[in-house]
Each structure stands twice: as C-alpha cells, then as structure tokens.
Amino acid sequence: MIIFLNDRPVRITHAKDFNLLESSHYDHILDLRLSKFRALHFTGHVLLLNVTPAIAAQAIDLLDQHPEDLLSVTLVCNNKKEVISKVKSLFKVMKAAGGVVLKEGEWLMIYRRKKWDLPKGKLDRGEKSRKAAVREIEEETGVKAIIKEKLCTTWHTYTYQNNRILKRTKWYVLDCLDDSKMTPQVEEDIERLEWLSYPEVQKTLIKSFSSIRYVVECLHKIETE
C-alpha cells in the first residue's frame, strides 16, 4: 500500500515482501528493534524496519508536518493489516473513482488549480466505483467513455474544514465513446482539457501530483509489457 501523504509516498509493506537488496536505495535506515523511534530529522528516502501500529501512527503524525526535504518513507512491518488499519484510523476515509480515457493513442488530461490532473470524483451514497468513474469523467469533461479494465488504487491525504482526509481513488482505463461535447467543468475549477500523447503527458507531470504520476506509470507499464 502507498499513501501519498502531502504528496510524498509512504509505503507500507510486509517484511516477507520486502527485498533487502533494495535497502541500498535509502538515505537513512532505522531498525526499531534496536533504536527508539523519535522525531524524524531525516532527508531523502527513509526506511523504517519492524514498525508496529503505534509507531506507524506516530510516524504519520510527524511526517504530516515534516519539511519537503523528506522525499519518501517505507514502513516495513510484520503485521501489515494492523498497521494499515491504525493509519486509516487517523483520517476520515473518503472514496472516489476516476480514470484515464484513451482515444487513438492519446490520453485525456485536465488542467485544474495550476496542476495537470486526471478526471475523478467522490462516490455518491451507495454508488459503485465503476459507475462513479464514468459519471465523474462525463461531468468534469463532457466526454462519454466506457471502462476497459481496472488500473490501480491510490490513497492520498489532504485537510478539509480542519478534518484530515484520506481519499481512496479507484482508477480505470476507459475508451472514448464520444467527445463531441467535451467541455471543462468550470464549477470544479477545470480550466482546460487536452488529448495528449504519452510523451506530452510526461511533460505535464512536472506540474502534477505524485499520485497522478503513479497512475500514469501504472498504465504505461501495462502498455509496454
């Protein structure tokens, strides 16, 4: 599981799934069986070993206010389900769905609040993710599309009305059915819509979110396999 906490990836992984050879990629490594957890004064990429649910909650609270020089954190634990449950309990969980709409090899991108993004939105009460993805895409862009397959799920955090929100977004790959009424939904602060080739999408990611880069990478990996 990856949570984009203030746009920085926090990975939660089970010890049996973690490749020790990857440890060379980290700038700081802390084994919590050997050292007490304390305020993080790390930079770059950080690896925490033997993380408990209580320590995970403490780490998330500290990371939520950590300066931008901390790039990512990986939490390795022996009880992944308990750790994830504890982390989720720190937030109000909100469910959303969205997708990458494809048309003749091009991707539908939206420009909103000075960032390039993908169309997505919250689920209505009782609504399924697949239906919400199609509905939100049409509402935000005017484009009618049909789902091809499930792509991935992202989790990202933000603050709204003094509440800490953890948004779960299920992403889908869709084919465009009709873009004759393509129009940005100004009520959602969408300024522009563009059909872009993958190299052009890569350029937009400079002004995008880490979670959107992750979705783009997931689809590109599928397309190149």
Residue, then its C-alpha position, 0 to 999 in steps of 0.5 A: m500500500i502507498i499513501f501519498l501523504n502531502d504528496r510524498p509516498v509512504r509505503i507500507t509493506h510486509a517484511k516477507d515482501f520486502n527485498l533487502l537488496e533494495s535497502s541500498h536505495y535509502d538515505h537513512i535506515l532505522d531498525l526499531r528493534l534496536s533504536k527508539f523511534r523519535a522525531l524524524h530529522f531525516t532527508g531523502h528516502v527513509l526506511l523504517l524496519n519492524v514498525t508496529p501500529a503505534i509507531a506507524a501512527q506516530a510516524i504519520d503524525l510527524l511526517d504530516q508536518h515534516p519539511e519537503d526535504l523528506l522525499s519518501v518513507t517505507l514502513v516495513c512491518n510484520n503485521k501489515k493489516e494492523v498497521i494499515s488499519k491504525v493509519k486509516s484510523l487517523f483520517k476520515v476515509m473518503k472514496a472516489a473513482g476516476g480514470v484515464v480515457l484513451k482515444e487513438g493513442e492519446w490520453l485525456m488530461i485536465y488542467r485544474r488549480k495550476k496542476w495537470d490532473l486526471p478526471k475523478g470524483k467522490l462516490d455518491r451514497g451507495e454508488k459503485s466505483r465503476k459507475a462513479a468513474v464514468r459519471e465523474i469523467e462525463e461531468e468534469t469533461g463532457v466526454k462519454a467513455i466506457i471502462k476497459e479494465k481496472l488500473c490501480t488504487t491510490w490513497h492520498t491525504y489532504t485537510y478539509q474544514n480542519n478534518r484530515i482526509l484520506k481519499r481512496t481513488k479507484w482508477y480505470v482505463l476507459d475508451c472514448l465513446d464520444d467527445s463531441k461535447m467535451t467541455p471543462q467543468v468550470e464549477e470544479d475549477i477545470e480550466r482546460l482539457e487536452w488529448l495528449s500523447y504519452p510523451e506530452v503527458q510526461k511533460t505535464l507531470i512536472k506540474s502534477f501530483s505524485s499520485i497522478r504520476y503513479v497512475v500514469e506509470c501504472l498504465h504505461k507499464i501495462e502498455t509496454e509489457 
